[in-house]
Amino acid sequence: MTRDPVLAPAEQSETRERAAAVRTARAAPSRSGDLFAIAPVVRVEPSTVGKRGERTRDAVLSAARTLFLERGYRGASIVAVAELAQVSRASVYTYFPSKRDLLLTLALEGTRRYQRIVHNFATIPVDAERAVLVKWVEDFIHHLDTEHTMFAVWDEAAAGDEALRLEGLRHHVRSWRSFGKHVAAIGGRASGSTSASQIADGIAVLAMIERLRFYCSVIGAPIERAEVVDACVRVIEGLAHGPAVGR
């Protein structure tokens, strides 16, 4: 793969920045208010650039997302992003110092949407009717429909970037724990639920929904969407109200 010549002189500096980001991600506390421990470097704040600048920034992000989805993280380049956005490379660098910062910016937006959905589950009343759980599962699957490829792009980038891997793990643990905690509350066993059991329950349900959606929507399993939703709700209900074995 050819390397973007504009980035080559900055390689040593970027390596040092990534090493610092790894230290930050390892040391970062898991507070609910901290969405990302490592943040994208944004050279120009959107609020300062005016309408034309906003359009340029949006075009760059849209082009980056398209290329990440089509070519993967390694297959996309700043040159290709600039060409697709119909701007110069200099314009891209005006807003984003690197391809990694483009990915982080897009991931941050997706993470906010994901966290809102998980938060919505945590607000479901413990005595809610089944239809409320059905609606939540439908919303979660719809989110996966629109974002699942970006998850794969993140995983590809994180495979060679320890700071990204740790950031993704931190985000997932927070979501798993929040989800598992509310499952326990629905089942009336919140007081006896440990952090480890909450994380395990969260992984069990969220990973199950993700794989069910994948097998049905991507692989083509002969199951209707309504049946997938119903199965997911039954698992949540069973986990919430079933026997607390080993807890």
N, C-alpha and C positions, 0 to 999 in steps of 0.2 A: 504494500500500500504506500502510495506517495505521501509524504508529509507536507503539511502546510508550511511553506517557507517563512511565513510571517511569524509563526509560533516558535520556530527553532531557536532563536536567540534567547528566548525566555524559559527554556526547558529547565535549567538549573534553579531558577527562581521559583518556578511552579512546583518542582520537586520539594523545595524547602517549605513552600506554602502547604503542600499536601501533608508533609510530616507534621507541621504545626496543627493542621486540621485534625489529624488522627489523635494527637494529644488532647485537643479540645473535645473531640467526640468521646474519648475514653473518660475524661474527667467530668463531663457535663452531667449535672443532676437531672433526674427524670421528673421534672416538674410539668404539670399539665399545661402551664402557660408557655412553655418553651417548645415551639413547634419544631424548629430545627436547631441543633447545636452548632452546625456549620451553615452559614448563610451564603447565598450567592453574592459575589462582588458586583455591585451595580455602580457603574461610574457616573451615571446621570440619573437622578431620581425622576420618575415619571411626572411628578407634580411640577417640575421645573422646565419642561421642554416644550410646552405648548401643544396645540392640536396636531401640527405637522410632525413634531417629534414623537408624539404618542402613536401616530399612525405608522411611523417608521419602526418604532420599538415593537408594536403589535405585529407588523409584517415580518420582522426578524424572528419573533417567537413562534409565529404561525409556521414559517418556513422551517425552523429548527424542529418543531414537533412533527411536521410532515416527513422530513428527512430521517429523523430518528425512527419513526414508525416504518418507513419504507426500507431503510438501509441498516438500521441498528445504530448503536452509539459509535462503534468504530468506523462504520461505513460512511457516516456523515462527516462533513468538513465545514470549516468556516467559509471556504470559497464557495461550496455548494449552497450554503445557507444564504450568502450574499446574492448569488445568482438567482435563486428562487424568489427571494424577497425583492429582487430588482433594486438593490442598493449596492453601494461599494463595500469592500471589506472594511474600510476605515469607518463606515457608518455602523457596521456591526460592532466593531471594537469600541466605538464611542459609548455604547451601552453595556456591552458584555466583554470582559477581558479574555474569555476563553470559552471553548465548547462546554467545558465542565460547568461554567456559570450559567450557560443556557439551560443545561439539564437541570441544575439545581432550581432555577427559577420556575421551570415548568413543573418540576416535582413538588415544589412548595405549593403551587396552586392546586395540584391534584391531591396533595396531602390535606389541605384545608377542607376540600370536599369530602374526602374519606373520613376525616375526624368528625365532621358534622353529622355524617350518617351514623357513626358509632355513638356519638353523643345522643342522637335521636333515640337510639335503642335504650340508652340509660335513662331516658325520660319517660319510657313507657310505664304506665301504672302497673303495679304488681298484680292487680286484679283485672287487667285489661282483657277485653274480649279477643277471641282468636283472630278476628279480622284485622286488628291492629298489628299483630305479629306478621300476618300475611302481607300487609302493606309495607312493613319494614323490610321484609325479605325481598319483595319485589323491587323496592328502591335500591337495596344493596346490589342485587343482581344487575339492575340497569347501570349502576355506577361501574360495575366490573365490565359490562359490555363496552363502555366508552373508554375505560382506562386500562384494560388488561394488557394491551401491547406496550404501553408506557411502563408498566411494572417490569416487563421483560427487558426493556431498554435500560432501566435502572439496574436490574440484576447483572446485565452485561457489563455496564460501567463499573459496578461495585466489585465485580470479580477481580479487577486489577487496581482497586482503590480502597484501601482499608478504612479510610474515613467515611466513605460512602456506605460501605458495608455496615459499619457500626451505627451510622445514622439511621439506616433502614431498619436495623434490629431494634434500636431505641424506639422508633416510631411504632413498630409492630408490637413490642412488649406493652407499650402504653395502651394500644388498642385492645390487645388480648385481655389485659387485666381489667380494663373498663367494662368490656363485654362480659367477661366471666363473673365479675362482681355483681352485675345486674341480673345475670342468670340465677345466681345464688339468691338474690333478693326476691326474684319472682317465685322461687321455690321455698321461701320462708326460712332459709338457712344462712342468711348473710352473716350472722354473728359467729358461725363456725367455719366460715370460708377463709382459707389462708391465701396469701398472695400467690403461692405456687399453684394452688388448685384453681384460682381464678385465671391465671395465665393458661393453664392446661385446658380449661373449659373453653376459653376464648379461642385458642388454637384449634381445638377439636371442631368447633362450630364454624368459625370463619373460613378455615382451610377446607372444610367439607363443602361449604357453599361455593367457594372458588373452584374446586375440582368438579363439582356437579355441573356448574355452568360451563366449564371448559369441555367436559365430555359431551354435553348436549349441544352446545352452540358451535364448538369447533370440530370435535371428532365426529359428531353426528349420531350420538346415541338415540335410539328410537323412543324418546320420552318427551312429552309435551312440557312446555314451560310451566303450566299450572301444576303438573305432577311434581316437577322439581321444587317449586315453591312449597307445595303441601308437604313433601318429604322433609324439607328443611325446617318447617314449622314444627312438625312432629318430633324431630330430633331436639329442637330447643325445648319443647314442652317436656319431653322425656328426661332431658338432662336437668331441667329445673325441678321437676317434681318426682324424679326417680329416687331410689335409695341412695343415700350418701355413703357409698362403699369406699372405705379407705380414707375417708376425709377426717 
